Amino acid sequence: MSSTEERMTAPFILYLDGADHEEALRGLKLWVHHLLVPVYCREITSGAPWCSRWWEHPEAVAQFYGLWMAWQELTSPKYGMTGPAVWHRDYLGHAMAAIRDPSGVFAGCKPGSHRPKEAPPIDQA
């Protein structure tokens, strides 16, 4: 199986554990640190928070992983010249708005200060 085929059939990062999760997270960190943040992350404000330890937020990991998977697919040669425009239109804006929302995943995090989030309680049925 080619690496492209493996990537297209690989389980979502939240379903991985151990070495498989670490390998997926390592690749994701490279993409986030070397492409997503330098190109697409704007200044940190109270209206657009950021956490420098984003990988400790499962929701951020899930959202970024989805963006990364779509990026890999839509920037491959088989998608031609319009793939990146499709990625921008259909994936980037919505995901970044959700991630950087003031009440979103990074609420309470500030430059140099990570605040872990707790899941809300769930009553037993």
N, C-alpha and C positions, 0 to 999 in steps of 0.2 A: 504494500500500500504506500502511495506517495505521501509526502508530508502534507500536501494540500488535502488529500483525501482523509488523512488522519485528523487534521484540524477540523474538517467539516463533520466528522463523526465523533469528535472528542466530546466527552461530557462537559456540561457547564461547570465552571470553577467551584461553585458552591456544592457540587456533588463529589468533588475530589477530596482526598485526604492524603496524609503522609507525603511521600516524595513526589507523587503526581501533583498534589496541590502546590507544593513548594516550587516545582518546576513551572507550573502555569503562572504562579504569582511572580516568579522571577522575570519571566517574559513580559508580563503585564507591567511590572515596575519599569522595565526598560522603555517600553512604549510610552507610558505615562510621563516619565521623567525626561525623555529625550524628544518626544513629539508633542504629546497632548499639552503638557504644562507650558513649555516655551512658546508654542504657537497659539493655543486656544484659551489659556487661563489668564483672565484679566486681573487687574489689581484687586487685592483683598480689601473688602470694605465690610461694614456691618450689613449691607444689603447683598453681599456676595462673599460669604465666609469661605475659608479654606482650612484644611488641616494638613500639616506637613507630615503627619502620620496616617494618611488616608487609608493605608492598607489595614489599619486596625478597625475600620468601619466596614462591616460586611456589606452594607448597602452600597457604599462607594465602590468596593471591589466588584460587586455584581454589575453595577452600572458601567464602570470603566471596562470591565471584561466584555460586556455586550458591545460597547463602542469599538473596542479593539478587534473583536471578531468581525464586526461589520466592516471596519476599516480594511482588514486584511482581504476580505472578500471583494469589496467594492473598488479597491485600488489594484487588483490583479489585472493583468492584460486582457483577460477574457471579458471584462466589463467595459472595455474600450475607454473612450475619452470622457464619458459622462459619469462614470462610477464615482469619482470623488464628489461631484456636484450632488449626486443622489445621497451620499453619506452626509454631506453638510445639511441638505434639506430634510432628510428623513430621520436622522439619528442625533447628530451633534447638538443642535439647539435645544431640543426637548430634554435630553439627558443632562446637559450642563445646567440648564435652568433648574431642574429638580435637585441636582447635586449641590448647587451653590445657593439654593433658596435659603433665606434667613431662618426659616423654621425647619430646614431640612437636615440632612445627615450631619453637617458640620456645625449646626447650631451650638453655640457655647464654646467652640474651638476658636482660638485666636492665634496669631503668629507666635510660635514658641510655646503654645499651651494646648495640649490635647485633652479633650474631655470625653471619656468613654460614655457611650449611651447604653441605657438599659431598655430592654424591650418592655412594652406595657404589659401589665398582668392580663391573664386570660382565665376566665372562670371555667370551671369544669361543667360540662354539659349534663 
